[in-house]
């Protein structure tokens, strides 16, 4: 258990070491800001064509960007990270000047763009893409072999961005409104899998290659665009969901077909649970896929990647230590949950990545609640607390491509579980989650928008609670003192204005109280025989040695 948790959190910690010291470079700003060269154009569509060569490891291709002009400008920023090279940019059949500043490429257009018009830009690129040293936490390609010695290749690029392997507008705030076409050319004995639906293949015998054309019709975040290559076989099924019939496809290595047919039963159970809690699967038009890859897995939109060894838990381990984590396949449940939180609702700035990870980590317990009951769900999410480090704030630094602490997973889930208690009604909580996925359907959002939505739905200002858990590393301490039939209490270790309601148990009777930073007192009609705090609140509690000064 401890080794598993270490694997998760050290992977994130090393990548964020410079951010922890608040050391940011010009490249961080060019990557993380909505620059003047980005803001004037609205991304509409990508048409990406790539040829993948496995020996040597190399790729080349073009990306045609379609965009709408929002305001007049003549310089456009696209991003491509070394060692990939942007070779050429063409508009209206004329080659354009490219000025390179690290990974940011500034393209001088031949004329000022006119607001309201739609334009296209064709980019040509090539290179040996970055190899991931620790997928999926480190971005790049994973080059591997299956048991038969055939190539087994996949991409993963959350955090560092899609520009590690293809040129794009690499910022989370803007998604292609009309989706993306993917044309992947691979050796003829292999299969290339992308997002969305397979709309055609083209065999090229003279080149001993085959091109697979995948089409995404709905908005997609850049890091969600995916490529997998292998000796794949596939099987399909239909899921009768809230929005009709959802096509489900499963691409797995030939050697694992029978394992997959058994383990992937979990997919429909996952979709059923999450449609109950969050509303219809957000991408019916583009279908749902599980795709086997040579790393743990990722939330690539409509092409969820899977590498959990065809076993339950997180690589066979229960992260909660309660036993409930072995009742489901962690990767299928967690990464599919991201279809709602990350792919449907997407953070505008990576500093707000808790929107993706906190809700999706909490979705694991909601899966358990749907299938096994609330007691199982509560035990699971509270069991995850042992993995919280409180090392840094959950929200990162804005405008520099800086994500916050990995506590966005377990601590973020427990923050949401705490807030859920304030709703006092499971159906009201469910209605909030479903309403959120309707209101922000296929949108990029900020933390403020999510905070305001939840507060408005509850009818209570939750800003102080969000500030405490997202913007500090201090866990609220409920300090109390029992004096016969009086209970004195207050919050400590909190922001000055923290005033979260709390549920207590006094002599086996549940009661809500409203602690603040000042001492308060409740007098009961009987002496206190038993007193406890509801375990579903992520707080600490202690008996006070201080004589209260309340009224």
BELKA-V108050 format. One record per residue. N is the residue number from 0. RES is the residue in three letters. NEAR is the number of other ideal C-beta (glycine too) atoms within 8 Angstrom. D_CENTER is the distance of its C-alpha to the mean C-alpha in whole Angstrom. Layout:
((N,RES,NEAR,D_CENTER) (N,RES,NEAR,D_CENTER))
//
This chain:
((0,UNK,8,23) (1,UNK,5,24) (2,UNK,6,23) (3,UNK,11,20) (4,UNK,10,18) (5,UNK,8,20) (6,UNK,8,18) (7,UNK,11,15) (8,UNK,11,16) (9,UNK,8,18) (10,UNK,11,16) (11,UNK,10,14) (12,UNK,10,17) (13,UNK,7,19) (14,UNK,9,17) (15,UNK,12,17) (16,UNK,8,21) (17,UNK,7,22) (18,UNK,13,20) (19,UNK,8,21) (20,UNK,6,24) (21,UNK,6,23) (22,UNK,6,25) (23,UNK,10,23) (24,UNK,6,25) (25,UNK,7,26) (26,UNK,9,23) (27,UNK,11,20) (28,UNK,11,22) (29,UNK,14,22) (30,UNK,14,19) (31,UNK,13,17) (32,UNK,10,20) (33,UNK,6,20) (34,UNK,8,24) (35,UNK,6,27) (36,UNK,10,27) (37,UNK,12,23) (38,UNK,8,24) (39,UNK,11,27) (40,UNK,13,25) (41,UNK,9,23) (42,UNK,12,21) (43,UNK,10,22) (44,UNK,12,22) (45,UNK,14,22) (46,UNK,10,24) (47,UNK,14,23) (48,UNK,9,26) (49,UNK,13,26) (50,UNK,10,28) (51,UNK,12,27) (52,UNK,8,30) (53,UNK,11,29) (54,UNK,5,32) (55,UNK,5,32) (56,UNK,10,29) (57,UNK,8,28) (58,UNK,12,27) (59,UNK,8,28) (60,UNK,12,28) (61,UNK,9,28) (62,UNK,14,25) (63,UNK,11,27) (64,UNK,14,25) (65,UNK,12,26) (66,UNK,12,26) (67,UNK,10,27) (68,UNK,16,29) (69,UNK,8,29) (70,UNK,6,31) (71,UNK,9,34) (72,UNK,12,33) (73,UNK,8,34) (74,UNK,9,31) (75,UNK,10,28) (76,UNK,13,25) (77,UNK,15,23) (78,UNK,15,21) (79,UNK,13,22) (80,UNK,10,22) (81,UNK,6,25) (82,UNK,7,26) (83,UNK,17,26) (84,UNK,9,28) (85,UNK,14,28) (86,UNK,6,32) (87,UNK,7,33) (88,UNK,14,32) (89,UNK,11,34) (90,UNK,12,34) (91,UNK,5,37) (92,UNK,4,38) (93,UNK,7,39) (94,UNK,5,37) (95,UNK,11,36) (96,UNK,5,36) (97,UNK,10,33) (98,UNK,8,33) (99,UNK,8,30) (100,UNK,8,29) (101,UNK,7,27) (102,UNK,11,24) (103,UNK,11,24) (104,UNK,15,27) (105,UNK,12,29) (106,UNK,14,31) (107,UNK,10,34) (108,UNK,11,35) (109,UNK,7,38) (110,UNK,5,39) (111,UNK,7,37) (112,UNK,13,34) (113,UNK,7,36) (114,UNK,8,33) (115,UNK,5,33) (116,UNK,8,33) (117,UNK,8,31) (118,UNK,11,31) (119,UNK,9,30) (120,UNK,13,29) (121,UNK,11,30) (122,UNK,13,28) (123,UNK,11,30) (124,UNK,15,28) (125,UNK,10,29) (126,UNK,11,28) (127,UNK,8,27) (128,UNK,12,23) (129,UNK,11,22) (130,UNK,9,22) (131,UNK,13,19) (132,UNK,5,20) (133,UNK,6,18) (134,UNK,12,15) (135,UNK,11,12) (136,UNK,8,12) (137,UNK,11,15) (138,UNK,11,15) (139,UNK,16,17) (140,UNK,12,19) (141,UNK,14,20) (142,UNK,8,24) (143,UNK,8,25) (144,UNK,6,28) (145,UNK,13,28) (146,UNK,5,31) (147,UNK,7,33) (148,UNK,5,33) (149,UNK,10,31) (150,UNK,13,28) (151,UNK,12,25) (152,UNK,14,22) (153,UNK,17,18) (154,UNK,10,16) (155,UNK,14,13) (156,UNK,13,12) (157,UNK,9,8) (158,UNK,11,10) (159,UNK,9,13) (160,UNK,14,13) (161,UNK,11,14) (162,UNK,14,18) (163,UNK,12,18) (164,UNK,13,20) (165,UNK,13,20) (166,UNK,12,22) (167,UNK,13,20) (168,UNK,11,19) (169,UNK,10,16) (170,UNK,11,15) (171,UNK,11,12) (172,UNK,7,14) (173,UNK,9,16) (174,UNK,11,15) (175,UNK,12,18) (176,UNK,9,19) (177,UNK,8,21) (178,UNK,15,19) (179,UNK,14,20) (180,UNK,12,23) (181,UNK,16,22) (182,UNK,11,25) (183,UNK,13,25) (184,UNK,13,28) (185,UNK,14,29) (186,UNK,9,32) (187,UNK,10,34) (188,UNK,5,33) (189,UNK,14,29) (190,UNK,10,27) (191,UNK,13,24) (192,UNK,14,21) (193,UNK,13,19) (194,UNK,15,16) (195,UNK,14,18) (196,UNK,8,22) (197,UNK,7,25) (198,UNK,6,27) (199,UNK,5,30) (200,UNK,8,31) (201,UNK,7,34) (202,UNK,6,36) (203,UNK,11,37) (204,UNK,6,40) (205,UNK,4,42) (206,UNK,5,38) (207,UNK,7,38) (208,UNK,10,34) (209,UNK,13,32) (210,UNK,10,30) (211,UNK,15,27) (212,UNK,12,26) (213,UNK,14,23) (214,UNK,11,22) (215,UNK,14,19) (216,UNK,8,20) (217,UNK,10,18) (218,UNK,9,15) (219,UNK,14,13) (220,UNK,12,11) (221,UNK,15,12) (222,UNK,9,10) (223,UNK,12,10) (224,UNK,16,13) (225,UNK,14,15) (226,UNK,15,18) (227,UNK,17,19) (228,UNK,15,23) (229,UNK,14,25) (230,UNK,12,28) (231,UNK,14,26) (232,UNK,9,28) (233,UNK,8,26) (234,UNK,9,27) (235,UNK,8,26) (236,UNK,6,26) (237,UNK,8,26) (238,UNK,12,24) (239,UNK,6,26) (240,UNK,13,23) (241,UNK,6,23) (242,UNK,7,23) (243,UNK,6,26) (244,UNK,7,25) (245,UNK,14,22) (246,UNK,9,23) (247,UNK,14,21) (248,UNK,11,22) (249,UNK,13,21) (250,UNK,13,22) (251,UNK,14,23) (252,UNK,13,26) (253,UNK,10,29) (254,UNK,7,30) (255,UNK,10,27) (256,UNK,11,28) (257,UNK,6,30) (258,UNK,9,27) (259,UNK,14,24) (260,UNK,8,26) (261,UNK,8,27) (262,UNK,11,23) (263,UNK,10,21) (264,UNK,7,23) (265,UNK,11,20) (266,UNK,14,18) (267,UNK,10,21) (268,UNK,11,21) (269,UNK,14,17) (270,UNK,15,17) (271,UNK,11,20) (272,UNK,12,18) (273,UNK,16,15) (274,UNK,12,18) (275,UNK,8,20) (276,UNK,11,17) (277,UNK,10,15) (278,UNK,9,18) (279,UNK,8,18) (280,UNK,13,16) (281,UNK,12,15) (282,UNK,13,16) (283,UNK,11,19) (284,UNK,6,21) (285,UNK,13,19) (286,UNK,13,19) (287,UNK,16,17) (288,UNK,12,17) (289,UNK,15,16) (290,UNK,17,17) (291,UNK,14,19) (292,UNK,13,18) (293,UNK,9,20) (294,UNK,13,17) (295,UNK,9,15) (296,UNK,13,12) (297,UNK,13,9) (298,UNK,14,7) (299,UNK,12,9) (300,UNK,14,10) (301,UNK,14,14) (302,UNK,13,14) (303,UNK,17,12) (304,UNK,18,13) (305,UNK,12,15) (306,UNK,11,17) (307,UNK,13,18) (308,UNK,6,21) (309,UNK,8,22) (310,UNK,9,22) (311,UNK,8,21) (312,UNK,13,19) (313,UNK,11,17) (314,UNK,10,19) (315,UNK,7,22) (316,UNK,9,21) (317,UNK,12,21) (318,UNK,14,18) (319,UNK,11,20) (320,UNK,8,24) (321,UNK,9,25) (322,UNK,6,25) (323,UNK,14,23) (324,UNK,17,20) (325,UNK,8,22) (326,UNK,10,22) (327,UNK,16,19) (328,UNK,11,18) (329,UNK,14,14) (330,UNK,12,13) (331,UNK,17,14) (332,UNK,14,13) (333,UNK,13,9) (334,UNK,13,8) (335,UNK,14,10) (336,UNK,15,9) (337,UNK,13,5) (338,UNK,16,8) (339,UNK,16,9) (340,UNK,12,6) (341,UNK,14,4) (342,UNK,15,7) (343,UNK,13,10) (344,UNK,12,9) (345,UNK,14,8) (346,UNK,14,9) (347,UNK,9,12) (348,UNK,11,12) (349,UNK,12,10) (350,UNK,13,12) (351,UNK,13,10) (352,UNK,12,7) (353,UNK,13,8) (354,UNK,15,7) (355,UNK,13,4) (356,UNK,11,5) (357,UNK,16,9) (358,UNK,13,9) (359,UNK,15,7) (360,UNK,13,9) (361,UNK,13,12) (362,UNK,16,12) (363,UNK,17,13) (364,UNK,13,16) (365,UNK,12,17) (366,UNK,15,17) (367,UNK,15,20) (368,UNK,11,21) (369,UNK,10,22) (370,UNK,9,23) (371,UNK,9,25) (372,UNK,7,25) (373,UNK,7,25) (374,UNK,6,26) (375,UNK,12,24) (376,UNK,14,21) (377,UNK,12,22) (378,UNK,11,23) (379,UNK,15,20) (380,UNK,14,18) (381,UNK,12,21) (382,UNK,13,21) (383,UNK,15,18) (384,UNK,10,20) (385,UNK,6,22) (386,UNK,11,19) (387,UNK,10,18) (388,UNK,8,20) (389,UNK,9,20) (390,UNK,8,20) (391,UNK,9,19) (392,UNK,10,17) (393,UNK,14,14) (394,UNK,10,14) (395,UNK,12,15) (396,UNK,9,17) (397,UNK,8,17) (398,UNK,8,18) (399,UNK,12,18) (400,UNK,8,15) (401,UNK,14,14) (402,UNK,10,12) (403,UNK,13,13) (404,UNK,13,14) (405,UNK,9,12) (406,UNK,14,14) (407,UNK,13,10) (408,UNK,13,10) (409,UNK,11,14) (410,UNK,16,15) (411,UNK,17,13) (412,UNK,15,13) (413,UNK,14,17) (414,UNK,14,17) (415,UNK,11,16) (416,UNK,15,18) (417,UNK,15,21) (418,UNK,12,20) (419,UNK,9,21) (420,UNK,11,24) (421,UNK,11,25) (422,UNK,11,25) (423,UNK,5,27) (424,UNK,6,27) (425,UNK,7,24) (426,UNK,6,25) (427,UNK,10,24) (428,UNK,10,21) (429,UNK,10,20) (430,UNK,9,22) (431,UNK,13,19) (432,UNK,11,16) (433,UNK,11,18) (434,UNK,10,19) (435,UNK,12,16) (436,UNK,14,14) (437,UNK,8,18) (438,UNK,7,18) (439,UNK,11,15) (440,UNK,8,15) (441,UNK,7,14) (442,UNK,7,14) (443,UNK,10,12) (444,UNK,12,13) (445,UNK,9,14) (446,UNK,12,14) (447,UNK,6,17) (448,UNK,9,17) (449,UNK,12,15) (450,UNK,11,17) (451,UNK,8,20) (452,UNK,13,19) (453,UNK,12,19) (454,UNK,11,22) (455,UNK,7,24) (456,UNK,10,23) (457,UNK,11,25) (458,UNK,4,27) (459,UNK,6,27) (460,UNK,5,26) (461,UNK,12,23) (462,UNK,8,23) (463,UNK,12,25) (464,UNK,12,22) (465,UNK,12,19) (466,UNK,10,21) (467,UNK,14,22) (468,UNK,13,19) (469,UNK,11,16) (470,UNK,9,19) (471,UNK,8,22) (472,UNK,7,22) (473,UNK,8,24) (474,UNK,8,24) (475,UNK,13,27) (476,UNK,12,30) (477,UNK,13,32) (478,UNK,13,36) (479,UNK,13,38) (480,UNK,12,42) (481,UNK,10,44) (482,UNK,7,48) (483,UNK,6,50) (484,UNK,9,48) (485,UNK,10,46) (486,UNK,13,43) (487,UNK,14,42) (488,UNK,13,38) (489,UNK,14,36) (490,UNK,14,33) (491,UNK,8,33) (492,UNK,8,30) (493,UNK,11,28) (494,UNK,8,28) (495,UNK,5,32) (496,UNK,6,31) (497,UNK,13,29) (498,UNK,10,30) (499,UNK,12,28) (500,UNK,9,30) (501,UNK,13,30) (502,UNK,13,31) (503,UNK,12,34) (504,UNK,13,36) (505,UNK,11,40) (506,UNK,10,43) (507,UNK,5,40) (508,UNK,6,40) (509,UNK,7,36) (510,UNK,8,36) (511,UNK,8,34) (512,UNK,11,35) (513,UNK,8,34) (514,UNK,12,34) (515,UNK,9,34) (516,UNK,10,35) (517,UNK,6,39) (518,UNK,9,40) (519,UNK,12,41) (520,UNK,11,43) (521,UNK,8,43) (522,UNK,5,47) (523,UNK,11,47) (524,UNK,3,50) (525,UNK,7,50) (526,UNK,6,49) (527,UNK,12,46) (528,UNK,5,46) (529,UNK,8,42) (530,UNK,10,39) (531,UNK,6,35) (532,UNK,11,32) (533,UNK,11,30) (534,UNK,6,27) (535,UNK,10,24) (536,UNK,10,24) (537,UNK,11,22) (538,UNK,11,25) (539,UNK,8,28) (540,UNK,8,32) (541,UNK,8,35) (542,UNK,7,39) (543,UNK,9,40) (544,UNK,3,43) (545,UNK,6,44) (546,UNK,4,47) (547,UNK,10,45) (548,UNK,4,46) (549,UNK,9,45) (550,UNK,2,48))
//
